[in-house]
Structure formats: C-alpha cells, structure tokens
Amino acid sequence: MSADSPSDRIPISSLVFAGLVAVIGVVAATLLGARPLNPREAAGVFPPWWGREAALVAASDAGSVLAVGTLPFIVIVRVDQGDASAHLRKAGALFSIDPGRVAPCSV
C-alpha cells in the first residue's frame, strides 16, 4: 500500500492560489508601510512601459521634480499645496511611496 493516496495529496491549483495570496500580502504590506511620511513629497511609481521621459513629463505635471529613482519610472516630486500622492495618481502614477525608500540616481 502506498503512503500517499490520491485523497491525501494537495491539488497544485491550491498551492498556486496559496502562493499568490502570500505574494499579494507581502506586496500590500510593503506598500502600506512605505506610504509617504511628508504629504508634500512622494516618489511616484509610473508604469514601467512608459519609459523615463514619459514618467518625467507626467511627474512634472504633478509637482516639482526632485530626483529620479534607480529605476527610470520612479520619480520623486514635491508639491507646494495639497497631497503629493494624490497629484501623482492624477498624473498617471500607479502608486506612491515615501521618497526615503527610493535611492535617487539623478536630479
């Protein structure tokens, strides 16, 4: 007799689903923990397929560009009034994070 009967095995689809839930949980926790501390400054994460130039143009519509992150689609901005994250979302950013969590590579 086999130790593993068909009823004792876990379906692959259940393992894939559990893995997906775990990955989504880790990403969500990271993003929530990385929210901007200062509402006037934020690092906007734009769609990667936009490229550096498109991300810079969109970010400049949101506020004053302070720097570009190590990835060309992450741009750090400062706004004079309002919430930088809200301005970045209106400009097309997928989400925003605290600029202190982004290593700038250029101004």
C-alpha positions in Angstrom: 0.0 0.0 0.0 1.2 3.5 -0.8 1.5 6.1 1.9 0.2 8.8 -0.4 -3.3 8.1 -1.6 -4.9 10.4 -4.1 -7.1 11.9 -1.3 -4.0 12.8 0.7 -2.4 15.0 -2.0 -2.9 18.7 -2.2 -4.0 19.9 -5.6 -1.5 22.1 -7.5 -4.1 24.8 -8.0 -4.5 25.1 -4.2 -0.7 25.5 -3.8 -0.6 28.1 -6.6 -3.5 30.0 -5.1 -1.9 30.0 -1.6 1.4 31.2 -3.1 -0.4 34.0 -4.9 -2.2 35.1 -1.8 1.1 35.2 0.1 2.8 37.3 -2.6 0.0 39.8 -2.7 0.0 40.0 1.1 3.7 40.8 1.2 3.5 43.4 -1.6 0.5 45.1 0.1 2.2 45.2 3.5 5.3 46.7 1.9 3.4 49.4 0.1 1.3 50.3 3.1 4.4 50.5 5.2 6.1 52.7 2.6 3.5 55.5 2.4 4.9 59.0 2.3 5.6 60.5 5.7 5.5 64.0 4.4 2.4 64.7 2.3 4.2 67.3 0.3 6.8 64.9 -1.1 6.4 61.5 -2.6 8.0 59.1 -5.1 5.6 58.2 -7.8 5.9 54.8 -9.4 4.8 55.1 -13.0 4.0 52.3 -15.4 7.4 50.7 -16.4 6.5 50.6 -20.1 6.2 54.4 -20.1 9.9 55.0 -20.0 11.9 57.7 -18.3 10.9 60.6 -20.5 7.1 60.0 -20.2 7.4 59.4 -16.4 9.3 62.7 -16.0 6.8 64.6 -18.1 3.9 63.2 -16.0 5.7 63.8 -12.7 6.4 67.4 -13.7 2.6 67.8 -14.2 2.2 66.6 -10.6 4.8 68.9 -8.9 8.5 69.9 -8.8 10.7 67.0 -9.8 13.4 66.5 -7.2 15.0 63.3 -8.5 14.6 60.1 -10.5 14.9 56.8 -8.7 17.2 54.0 -9.5 14.5 52.7 -11.8 13.6 55.3 -14.6 9.9 55.1 -13.9 10.2 56.2 -10.3 10.2 60.0 -9.9 10.4 62.0 -6.6 8.3 65.2 -6.5 7.4 68.0 -4.1 4.2 70.0 -4.3 3.6 73.4 -2.8 0.0 72.7 -1.9 -2.1 69.6 -1.4 -1.1 65.9 -1.2 1.8 64.8 -3.5 0.5 61.3 -3.7 -2.9 62.5 -5.0 -1.2 64.7 -7.6 1.0 61.8 -8.7 -2.0 59.5 -9.1 -3.8 62.1 -11.2 -0.7 62.4 -13.4 -0.7 58.6 -14.0 1.4 57.1 -11.2 0.3 53.6 -10.3 1.1 54.4 -6.6 3.4 56.4 -4.5 5.8 55.7 -1.7 8.0 57.6 0.8 11.0 59.2 -1.0 13.3 57.9 1.7 12.7 54.4 0.5 13.9 55.2 -3.0 17.6 55.5 -3.9 17.8 58.5 -6.2 20.2 58.3 -9.1 19.8 61.7 -10.7 18.3 65.1 -10.3 
